[in-house]
Amino acid sequence: MCGWVLSIDRLIQCISIRRDFVEEELSKKELLRLTGISYGQLYRWKREKLIPEEWFHKRASITGQETFFPKTAILNRVARILELKDRYSLEELAEMFSPELSDHLFQEEDLEQFQEITTDVAAKCMDVSEKDVFSFREIVLMCVLSQASIALKLNEAQCDSLIHQLMGKQKEMSVWKYTVAMLRLMEEYLLCVYESAHPPVWDDRLVLVYEADLAEVANQLKVKYHDTFHFHMKGVDS
């Protein structure tokens, strides 16, 4: 599935067109210069799985072969590692940055700990799902719903419909593959969910007004609330 677009009021027929997405890259030499880290640190973090192997892109260059990285992702990750490395072991950092979802279950009272989740969104999600225990995937989506609602100043009806749409589809989504976007068509908001690796081409009438990469949101939450919830990742031995 490349993606789907939903109106807050109705389903819109949409064709997502795949395109080659060229992200700005940074050479290894420039990365080391900008961040002040050493060659040894970089490859140790790679071995310890703090930096994904797929971010290391080797290509031929004038001097032989050079390694390049997705610029924004690698600079953000190195900054985060440098910020946290004196507080946590490399093993703990690897768990935080792991692409595995946390298997921690969150009770109703836990939702109050997340500054990113509004009271209204939390209450509505409990009503829609008819439960008060949530997975980490659902927590990530609540954060996105809350921030989108605030950023776009959605009214109660729009917010309710958005929650129904997104929470109803959450089981079909891998947090680590998808981006949630909000588009505006004249006075109407549309919800779009697409594979992050394959951004769709929007109709010229659509204006992108909000966007959240679910993997990035999930990583930020795992790091920020690591001490609060002591996340254990699926597939990672305790």
Phi and psi in degrees as GROMACS dihedral restraints (atoms count N, CA, C in turn):
[ dihedral_restraints ]
;  ai    aj    ak    al  type     phi  dphi    fc
    3     4     5     6     1   -81.5    20    10
    4     5     6     7     1   -36.3    20    10
    6     7     8     9     1   167.2    20    10
    7     8     9    10     1   170.3    20    10
    9    10    11    12     1  -145.8    20    10
   10    11    12    13     1   151.7    20    10
   12    13    14    15     1  -121.3    20    10
   13    14    15    16     1   131.6    20    10
   15    16    17    18     1  -125.5    20    10
   16    17    18    19     1   132.8    20    10
   18    19    20    21     1   -73.4    20    10
   19    20    21    22     1   155.7    20    10
   21    22    23    24     1   -65.5    20    10
   22    23    24    25     1   -23.1    20    10
   24    25    26    27     1  -108.2    20    10
   25    26    27    28     1   -23.2    20    10
   27    28    29    30     1  -157.9    20    10
   28    29    30    31     1   163.4    20    10
   30    31    32    33     1   -79.9    20    10
   31    32    33    34     1   129.5    20    10
   33    34    35    36     1  -103.1    20    10
   34    35    36    37     1   129.5    20    10
   36    37    38    39     1   -69.0    20    10
   37    38    39    40     1   128.9    20    10
   39    40    41    42     1  -144.6    20    10
   40    41    42    43     1   139.9    20    10
   42    43    44    45     1  -109.8    20    10
   43    44    45    46     1   119.2    20    10
   45    46    47    48     1   -90.4    20    10
   46    47    48    49     1   125.9    20    10
   48    49    50    51     1  -103.6    20    10
   49    50    51    52     1   123.5    20    10
   51    52    53    54     1   -73.3    20    10
   52    53    54    55     1   145.4    20    10
   54    55    56    57     1  -139.4    20    10
   55    56    57    58     1   158.2    20    10
   57    58    59    60     1   -75.4    20    10
   58    59    60    61     1   122.2    20    10
   60    61    62    63     1  -105.6    20    10
   61    62    63    64     1   113.6    20    10
   63    64    65    66     1  -101.3    20    10
   64    65    66    67     1   109.9    20    10
   66    67    68    69     1   -92.3    20    10
   67    68    69    70     1   144.0    20    10
   69    70    71    72     1   -61.6    20    10
   70    71    72    73     1   135.2    20    10
   72    73    74    75     1  -115.5    20    10
   73    74    75    76     1   164.5    20    10
   75    76    77    78     1  -132.8    20    10
   76    77    78    79     1   131.9    20    10
   78    79    80    81     1   -74.1    20    10
   79    80    81    82     1   159.4    20    10
   81    82    83    84     1   -59.9    20    10
   82    83    84    85     1   -41.3    20    10
   84    85    86    87     1   -60.4    20    10
   85    86    87    88     1   -44.5    20    10
   87    88    89    90     1   -67.5    20    10
   88    89    90    91     1   -37.4    20    10
   90    91    92    93     1   -60.3    20    10
   91    92    93    94     1   -47.4    20    10
   93    94    95    96     1   -64.1    20    10
   94    95    96    97     1   -38.8    20    10
   96    97    98    99     1   -67.5    20    10
   97    98    99   100     1   -44.0    20    10
   99   100   101   102     1   -71.7    20    10
  100   101   102   103     1   -33.2    20    10
  102   103   104   105     1   -99.5    20    10
  103   104   105   106     1   -19.7    20    10
  105   106   107   108     1    79.5    20    10
  106   107   108   109     1     6.8    20    10
  108   109   110   111     1   -83.8    20    10
  109   110   111   112     1   163.8    20    10
  111   112   113   114     1   -97.2    20    10
  112   113   114   115     1   165.1    20    10
  114   115   116   117     1   -57.4    20    10
  115   116   117   118     1   -42.4    20    10
  117   118   119   120     1   -63.3    20    10
  118   119   120   121     1   -42.5    20    10
  120   121   122   123     1   -60.6    20    10
  121   122   123   124     1   -46.1    20    10
  123   124   125   126     1   -56.8    20    10
  124   125   126   127     1   -47.2    20    10
  126   127   128   129     1   -80.6    20    10
  127   128   129   130     1   -22.7    20    10
  129   130   131   132     1   -67.9    20    10
  130   131   132   133     1   -43.0    20    10
  132   133   134   135     1   -63.8    20    10
  133   134   135   136     1   -32.7    20    10
  135   136   137   138     1   -65.8    20    10
  136   137   138   139     1   -47.0    20    10
  138   139   140   141     1   -61.1    20    10
  139   140   141   142     1   -37.4    20    10
  141   142   143   144     1   -82.3    20    10
  142   143   144   145     1     1.5    20    10
  144   145   146   147     1    67.4    20    10
  145   146   147   148     1    28.9    20    10
  147   148   149   150     1   -81.9    20    10
  148   149   150   151     1   -26.1    20    10
  150   151   152   153     1  -122.1    20    10
  151   152   153   154     1   124.8    20    10
  153   154   155   156     1   -61.9    20    10
  154   155   156   157     1   138.7    20    10
  156   157   158   159     1   -60.7    20    10
  157   158   159   160     1   -32.5    20    10
  159   160   161   162     1   -69.7    20    10
  160   161   162   163     1    -8.9    20    10
  162   163   164   165     1   -81.8    20    10
  163   164   165   166     1   -10.3    20    10
  165   166   167   168     1   -91.2    20    10
  166   167   168   169     1   103.1    20    10
  168   169   170   171     1  -105.7    20    10
  169   170   171   172     1   113.5    20    10
  171   172   173   174     1   -95.7    20    10
  172   173   174   175     1   131.9    20    10
  174   175   176   177     1  -143.4    20    10
  175   176   177   178     1   154.8    20    10
  177   178   179   180     1   -68.2    20    10
  178   179   180   181     1   142.0    20    10
  180   181   182   183     1  -138.6    20    10
  181   182   183   184     1   178.5    20    10
  183   184   185   186     1   -59.3    20    10
  184   185   186   187     1   -35.4    20    10
  186   187   188   189     1   -89.8    20    10
  187   188   189   190     1     3.2    20    10
  189   190   191   192     1   130.6    20    10
  190   191   192   193     1   -96.6    20    10
  192   193   194   195     1  -136.0    20    10
  193   194   195   196     1   135.4    20    10
  195   196   197   198     1  -126.6    20    10
  196   197   198   199     1   150.2    20    10
  198   199   200   201     1  -104.1    20    10
  199   200   201   202     1   133.3    20    10
  201   202   203   204     1  -122.5    20    10
  202   203   204   205     1   157.9    20    10
  204   205   206   207     1  -132.4    20    10
  205   206   207   208     1   154.1    20    10
  207   208   209   210     1   -63.9    20    10
  208   209   210   211     1   118.2    20    10
  210   211   212   213     1   -58.9    20    10
  211   212   213   214     1   -55.4    20    10
  213   214   215   216     1   -63.3    20    10
  214   215   216   217     1   -44.5    20    10
  216   217   218   219     1   -63.5    20    10
  217   218   219   220     1   -45.2    20    10
  219   220   221   222     1   -71.7    20    10
  220   221   222   223     1   -38.3    20    10
  222   223   224   225     1   -66.6    20    10
  223   224   225   226     1   -39.9    20    10
  225   226   227   228     1   -65.0    20    10
  226   227   228   229     1   -41.4    20    10
  228   229   230   231     1   -67.9    20    10
  229   230   231   232     1   -44.4    20    10
  231   232   233   234     1   -63.5    20    10
  232   233   234   235     1   -41.7    20    10
  234   235   236   237     1   -61.1    20    10
  235   236   237   238     1   -40.5    20    10
  237   238   239   240     1   -66.9    20    10
  238   239   240   241     1   -40.7    20    10
  240   241   242   243     1   -63.9    20    10
  241   242   243   244     1   -45.8    20    10
  243   244   245   246     1   -62.3    20    10
  244   245   246   247     1   -35.1    20    10
  246   247   248   249     1   -68.8    20    10
  247   248   249   250     1   -34.0    20    10
  249   250   251   252     1  -105.7    20    10
  250   251   252   253     1   -12.9    20    10
  252   253   254   255     1   -63.9    20    10
  253   254   255   256     1   -23.3    20    10
  255   256   257   258     1   -87.0    20    10
  256   257   258   259     1    -9.7    20    10
  258   259   260   261     1  -101.8    20    10
  259   260   261   262     1   -25.9    20    10
  261   262   263   264     1  -132.3    20    10
  262   263   264   265     1   152.9    20    10
  264   265   266   267     1   -72.7    20    10
  265   266   267   268     1   164.2    20    10
  267   268   269   270     1   -62.7    20    10
  268   269   270   271     1   -33.8    20    10
  270   271   272   273     1   -64.5    20    10
  271   272   273   274     1   -42.1    20    10
  273   274   275   276     1   -66.1    20    10
  274   275   276   277     1   -40.5    20    10
  276   277   278   279     1   -64.7    20    10
  277   278   279   280     1   -38.0    20    10
  279   280   281   282     1   -61.0    20    10
  280   281   282   283     1   -38.6    20    10
  282   283   284   285     1   -66.5    20    10
  283   284   285   286     1   -41.0    20    10
  285   286   287   288     1   -61.4    20    10
  286   287   288   289     1   -40.4    20    10
  288   289   290   291     1   -91.8    20    10
  289   290   291   292     1     1.3    20    10
  291   292   293   294     1   -62.9    20    10
  292   293   294   295     1   141.3    20    10
  294   295   296   297     1   -75.6    20    10
  295   296   297   298     1     6.2    20    10
  297   298   299   300     1   -83.3    20    10
  298   299   300   301     1   141.6    20    10
  300   301   302   303     1   -74.1    20    10
  301   302   303   304     1   150.0    20    10
  303   304   305   306     1   -72.6    20    10
  304   305   306   307     1   142.8    20    10
  306   307   308   309     1   -95.0    20    10
  307   308   309   310     1    10.2    20    10
  309   310   311   312     1   -67.0    20    10
  310   311   312   313     1   135.8    20    10
  312   313   314   315     1  -103.4    20    10
  313   314   315   316     1   139.1    20    10
  315   316   317   318     1  -111.5    20    10
  316   317   318   319     1   126.0    20    10
  318   319   320   321     1   -82.5    20    10
  319   320   321   322     1   169.3    20    10
  321   322   323   324     1   -54.3    20    10
  322   323   324   325     1   -43.2    20    10
  324   325   326   327     1   -68.2    20    10
  325   326   327   328     1   -23.5    20    10
  327   328   329   330     1   -67.4    20    10
  328   329   330   331     1   -29.3    20    10
  330   331   332   333     1   -60.6    20    10
  331   332   333   334     1   -28.3    20    10
  333   334   335   336     1   -67.6    20    10
  334   335   336   337     1   -19.6    20    10
  336   337   338   339     1   -75.2    20    10
  337   338   339   340     1   -22.8    20    10
  339   340   341   342     1   -87.2    20    10
  340   341   342   343     1   109.0    20    10
  342   343   344   345     1   -64.7    20    10
  343   344   345   346     1   -22.1    20    10
  345   346   347   348     1   -80.3    20    10
  346   347   348   349     1   -12.4    20    10
  348   349   350   351     1  -103.5    20    10
  349   350   351   352     1   124.1    20    10
  351   352   353   354     1   -80.3    20    10
  352   353   354   355     1   155.8    20    10
  354   355   356   357     1   -60.7    20    10
  355   356   357   358     1   -41.5    20    10
  357   358   359   360     1   -63.1    20    10
  358   359   360   361     1   -44.2    20    10
  360   361   362   363     1   -66.8    20    10
  361   362   363   364     1   -42.2    20    10
  363   364   365   366     1   -59.4    20    10
  364   365   366   367     1   -46.2    20    10
  366   367   368   369     1   -64.4    20    10
  367   368   369   370     1   -42.3    20    10
  369   370   371   372     1   -67.5    20    10
  370   371   372   373     1   -38.3    20    10
  372   373   374   375     1   -64.2    20    10
  373   374   375   376     1   -37.2    20    10
  375   376   377   378     1   -66.3    20    10
  376   377   378   379     1   -38.5    20    10
  378   379   380   381     1   -67.2    20    10
  379   380   381   382     1   -45.3    20    10
  381   382   383   384     1   -64.5    20    10
  382   383   384   385     1   -44.0    20    10
  384   385   386   387     1   -85.9    20    10
  385   386   387   388     1   -13.5    20    10
  387   388   389   390     1    55.7    20    10
  388   389   390   391     1    45.0    20    10
  390   391   392   393     1  -155.0    20    10
  391   392   393   394     1   168.0    20    10
  393   394   395   396     1  -131.1    20    10
  394   395   396   397     1    19.8    20    10
  396   397   398   399     1  -126.6    20    10
  397   398   399   400     1   130.9    20    10
  399   400   401   402     1  -131.1    20    10
  400   401   402   403     1   150.3    20    10
  402   403   404   405     1   -81.7    20    10
  403   404   405   406     1   168.3    20    10
  405   406   407   408     1   -64.4    20    10
  406   407   408   409     1   -37.4    20    10
  408   409   410   411     1   -55.8    20    10
  409   410   411   412     1   -43.6    20    10
  411   412   413   414     1   -68.7    20    10
  412   413   414   415     1   -34.6    20    10
  414   415   416   417     1   -62.7    20    10
  415   416   417   418     1   -43.8    20    10
  417   418   419   420     1   -58.5    20    10
  418   419   420   421     1   -45.8    20    10
  420   421   422   423     1   -67.1    20    10
  421   422   423   424     1   -36.2    20    10
  423   424   425   426     1   -61.8    20    10
  424   425   426   427     1   -39.7    20    10
  426   427   428   429     1   -62.4    20    10
  427   428   429   430     1   -44.9    20    10
  429   430   431   432     1   -64.2    20    10
  430   431   432   433     1   -44.3    20    10
  432   433   434   435     1   -60.2    20    10
  433   434   435   436     1   -43.4    20    10
  435   436   437   438     1   -62.9    20    10
  436   437   438   439     1   -48.0    20    10
  438   439   440   441     1   -67.5    20    10
  439   440   441   442     1   -37.1    20    10
  441   442   443   444     1   -65.0    20    10
  442   443   444   445     1   -42.5    20    10
  444   445   446   447     1   -61.0    20    10
  445   446   447   448     1   -41.8    20    10
  447   448   449   450     1   -69.0    20    10
  448   449   450   451     1   -48.3    20    10
  450   451   452   453     1   -62.0    20    10
  451   452   453   454     1   -37.5    20    10
  453   454   455   456     1   -97.9    20    10
  454   455   456   457     1    -3.5    20    10
  456   457   458   459     1    53.7    20    10
  457   458   459   460     1    49.4    20    10
  459   460   461   462     1   -68.1    20    10
  460   461   462   463     1   143.9    20    10
  462   463   464   465     1   -79.3    20    10
  463   464   465   466     1   175.1    20    10
  465   466   467   468     1   -61.4    20    10
  466   467   468   469     1   -42.1    20    10
  468   469   470   471     1   -65.5    20    10
  469   470   471   472     1   -42.6    20    10
  471   472   473   474     1   -64.4    20    10
  472   473   474   475     1   -43.0    20    10
  474   475   476   477     1   -64.1    20    10
  475   476   477   478     1   -43.4    20    10
  477   478   479   480     1   -60.7    20    10
  478   479   480   481     1   -44.5    20    10
  480   481   482   483     1   -66.0    20    10
  481   482   483   484     1   -40.4    20    10
  483   484   485   486     1   -62.0    20    10
  484   485   486   487     1   -41.8    20    10
  486   487   488   489     1   -62.8    20    10
  487   488   489   490     1   -44.8    20    10
  489   490   491   492     1   -59.5    20    10
  490   491   492   493     1   -44.4    20    10
  492   493   494   495     1   -63.7    20    10
  493   494   495   496     1   -51.1    20    10
  495   496   497   498     1   -76.4    20    10
  496   497   498   499     1   -44.2    20    10
  498   499   500   501     1   -67.1    20    10
  499   500   501   502     1   -29.1    20    10
  501   502   503   504     1   -70.1    20    10
  502   503   504   505     1   -22.4    20    10
  504   505   506   507     1  -101.2    20    10
  505   506   507   508     1    -3.1    20    10
  507   508   509   510     1   -62.4    20    10
  508   509   510   511     1   -30.4    20    10
  510   511   512   513     1   -69.6    20    10
  511   512   513   514     1   -20.1    20    10
  513   514   515   516     1   -85.2    20    10
  514   515   516   517     1    -7.1    20    10
  516   517   518   519     1  -109.4    20    10
  517   518   519   520     1   138.1    20    10
  519   520   521   522     1   -92.6    20    10
  520   521   522   523     1   122.2    20    10
  522   523   524   525     1   -53.2    20    10
  523   524   525   526     1   -32.8    20    10
  525   526   527   528     1   -84.3    20    10
  526   527   528   529     1    -1.8    20    10
  528   529   530   531     1  -113.6    20    10
  529   530   531   532     1   -16.3    20    10
  531   532   533   534     1  -116.1    20    10
  532   533   534   535     1   153.4    20    10
  534   535   536   537     1  -119.3    20    10
  535   536   537   538     1   138.6    20    10
  537   538   539   540     1  -102.7    20    10
  538   539   540   541     1   130.2    20    10
  540   541   542   543     1  -130.6    20    10
  541   542   543   544     1   149.5    20    10
  543   544   545   546     1  -115.6    20    10
  544   545   546   547     1   131.4    20    10
  546   547   548   549     1  -118.5    20    10
  547   548   549   550     1   153.7    20    10
  549   550   551   552     1  -116.9    20    10
  550   551   552   553     1   129.7    20    10
  552   553   554   555     1  -120.2    20    10
  553   554   555   556     1   100.9    20    10
  555   556   557   558     1    58.3    20    10
  556   557   558   559     1  -112.8    20    10
  558   559   560   561     1  -101.1    20    10
  559   560   561   562     1     8.4    20    10
  561   562   563   564     1  -110.0    20    10
  562   563   564   565     1   138.7    20    10
  564   565   566   567     1   -97.0    20    10
  565   566   567   568     1   140.2    20    10
  567   568   569   570     1  -122.2    20    10
  568   569   570   571     1   142.7    20    10
  570   571   572   573     1  -100.0    20    10
  571   572   573   574     1   131.1    20    10
  573   574   575   576     1  -127.5    20    10
  574   575   576   577     1   132.8    20    10
  576   577   578   579     1  -124.0    20    10
  577   578   579   580     1   124.3    20    10
  579   580   581   582     1  -141.4    20    10
  580   581   582   583     1   158.5    20    10
  582   583   584   585     1   -65.4    20    10
  583   584   585   586     1   126.4    20    10
  585   586   587   588     1   -58.3    20    10
  586   587   588   589     1   -31.5    20    10
  588   589   590   591     1   -75.8    20    10
  589   590   591   592     1   -11.8    20    10
  591   592   593   594     1  -134.2    20    10
  592   593   594   595     1    72.1    20    10
  594   595   596   597     1   -60.1    20    10
  595   596   597   598     1   136.0    20    10
  597   598   599   600     1   -78.4    20    10
  598   599   600   601     1   165.9    20    10
  600   601   602   603     1   -95.8    20    10
  601   602   603   604     1   121.4    20    10
  603   604   605   606     1   -79.8    20    10
  604   605   606   607     1   148.5    20    10
  606   607   608   609     1   -60.2    20    10
  607   608   609   610     1   142.6    20    10
  609   610   611   612     1   -60.1    20    10
  610   611   612   613     1   -20.1    20    10
  612   613   614   615     1   -78.7    20    10
  613   614   615   616     1   -13.8    20    10
  615   616   617   618     1   -92.5    20    10
  616   617   618   619     1   136.8    20    10
  618   619   620   621     1  -115.2    20    10
  619   620   621   622     1   124.2    20    10
  621   622   623   624     1   -74.7    20    10
  622   623   624   625     1   120.1    20    10
  624   625   626   627     1  -117.7    20    10
  625   626   627   628     1   -13.1    20    10
  627   628   629   630     1  -159.5    20    10
  628   629   630   631     1   142.6    20    10
  630   631   632   633     1  -152.6    20    10
  631   632   633   634     1   138.1    20    10
  633   634   635   636     1  -144.6    20    10
  634   635   636   637     1   121.3    20    10
  636   637   638   639     1   -79.3    20    10
  637   638   639   640     1   116.6    20    10
  639   640   641   642     1   -63.4    20    10
  640   641   642   643     1   -34.7    20    10
  642   643   644   645     1   -63.6    20    10
  643   644   645   646     1   -41.0    20    10
  645   646   647   648     1   -68.2    20    10
  646   647   648   649     1   -41.2    20    10
  648   649   650   651     1   -61.1    20    10
  649   650   651   652     1   -44.6    20    10
  651   652   653   654     1   -61.6    20    10
  652   653   654   655     1   -43.4    20    10
  654   655   656   657     1   -64.2    20    10
  655   656   657   658     1   -41.4    20    10
  657   658   659   660     1   -61.5    20    10
  658   659   660   661     1   -40.2    20    10
  660   661   662   663     1   -68.2    20    10
  661   662   663   664     1   -42.0    20    10
  663   664   665   666     1   -62.1    20    10
  664   665   666   667     1   -38.7    20    10
  666   667   668   669     1   -72.5    20    10
  667   668   669   670     1   -48.7    20    10
  669   670   671   672     1   -63.3    20    10
  670   671   672   673     1   -38.7    20    10
  672   673   674   675     1  -109.5    20    10
  673   674   675   676     1    21.2    20    10
  675   676   677   678     1   -59.3    20    10
  676   677   678   679     1   -45.5    20    10
  678   679   680   681     1   -72.9    20    10
  679   680   681   682     1   -26.6    20    10
  681   682   683   684     1   -75.1    20    10
  682   683   684   685     1   -43.2    20    10
  684   685   686   687     1  -113.7    20    10
  685   686   687   688     1    -8.1    20    10
  687   688   689   690     1    47.9    20    10
  688   689   690   691     1    60.3    20    10
  690   691   692   693     1   -53.5    20    10
  691   692   693   694     1   137.6    20    10
  693   694   695   696     1  -117.3    20    10
  694   695   696   697     1   128.3    20    10
  696   697   698   699     1   -90.0    20    10
  697   698   699   700     1   143.0    20    10
  699   700   701   702     1   -60.5    20    10
  700   701   702   703     1   133.4    20    10
  702   703   704   705     1    84.0    20    10
  703   704   705   706     1    -0.2    20    10
  705   706   707   708     1  -110.1    20    10
  706   707   708   709     1   123.2    20    10
  708   709   710   711     1   -66.0    20    10
  709   710   711   712     1   142.8    20    10
